[in-house]
Amino acid sequence: MLEVVLLANAIWFGMAFEAFYLRRKIFGKVLVPNPEHRDNTAYGAIVESGKFLGGFNLAISLLNVGLPFNVAGFDRPEQWSLVLAFNAIAHGSQFWGNVPMALENRRGGGLWNVFKGVMLRIFVIDFALMVANAVMAVVVLT
């Protein structure tokens, strides 16, 4: 089960690398859906910041790719728990970062719609992986 969670992390963080870094112009349009709001330097900064977000996601993805091949390298449950807690926090920061926007959406506002399309997938999958990693972090300690 540990390897499944690590592989799911690797895939998801790898997909985030693609979305933020390789396809950052498309993701910029997701974050700023109104074309009238894109003709400014702030929008350009949002698009280019995808390189930083993508780079972090690539690093975390590659870490999760390498971990299943080094299971024996972590001989104490506390070591695995720390790695899994890190992943849970990484996914959780993405999920919880969207909660205020989701609440604004429920009131009819918000800069982007968390409950539609790609943002909904991000919201749900980050929540699921946050929970899966947190549960595994506890399970490996018991």
N, C-alpha and C positions, 0 to 999 in steps of 0.2 A: 504493500500500500504506500509506503514511503516513496518508492520510485515513481509511482503513478502521480503523486502530488508534486514531486520535483519535476517530472516531465510536463505536467499541466502548467506549472509556473514557467518553465522554459519556453513553452509554446506561447503562452499569453504575453510574457515580457518580450519575446521575439516579435510577436504581432504588433506590440506597442512600438518597438523600434521601427518597424516598417511604417506604421501610421504616422508617428511623430517625425522621423528623420527622412525616410525615403519618399513619403507622400505628404509631407508637411503642408503643401499648398492646399491639398484637398481637406486635410484636417482643419486648417485655418478657416476654410469655408464652413465646416461643421460648427466650429466655435462662434463664427460670425456669419450667421445664415443670411443676413440682409446685405445684399450687394452694395447698397448705398452707404454702408458703414465701413467698407473696405478700402476706401480711397484716402488712406492716411498712413502716417509712419507708425502709429500704434499697431495697426493691422499687420504691417510688414514685420514689426518686432515680434508679434505673436507667431507668425509663420516661421521666422528664423529661430525663435526659441525652441522650436521642435528639434533642432540639432542637439541641444542640451538634454532635453527630455528623452530623445531617442538614444543618445549615448548612454545615459544611465540605465535605460531599459535593456540595451544590448548587453551591458556588463552583467546585469542581474540574470538575464537569460542565459548567458554563457556559463555563469556560476552554476545555475540549476542544471545545465546540460552536463557539466563536469561532475557534479556531486554523485549521481548514481554509479559512476565509474570509480568512485573513491569511497564507497560505503565503508570499507574496512579501515579507511584512514581516520574515521571518527569512531573511536572505541568506547566513548562514554555517551550515555543518553543525553546528558546535559549539552553536549556539543551539537547534537542533532536538534535538540529543543531550541537552542539559540538560533541556528540557521532557519528553522521553521518559524520562529517568532519574528525574525527579521522579515521573512517573506510575508507573514501575516500583516506586519506593520506597513510594508510597502503597498500591498493591495488595499489595506485599510485606509491609508492616506488618500488613495485615489477614490475609494468609495465615500469616505467621510467628507472629502473635499467637494463632492457633488451633492451632498445632502442639503446644504443651504439653497443651492440652485433648484433642487427638486421641490423644496418647500415653497420657493418663489413660484415655480411652475404651477403648483397646486392652487396658488392665489391668483393665477392668470398672468404672472410676470416671468422674469428671468431672461438672461442674455441668450441662453441656449436651452433646448428642450431635452431634459434628462430622460423623459419617458417615451422617446421616439427614436427609432432607427439605431444607428451605431452608438449613440450615447446611452441608450437603454441597455444594449449589450454590454458596454463597458461597466455600467452601474451594477448590473446583475452579476456578471462574471467576477468583477473585483470583490463583490460581497461574498460570493461562493468560495473564491480562493482564499480570502481572508479567513473565513470560517474553517475551511479545510486545513489550512496551515496551522491555525490556532489549535484546532482539535488534535492534529498530529503532534504538535509540540507538547501537548499534555499526555497523549497516548504513549509517546516514546519514553516519558519519564515514569510511567507506571508499569 
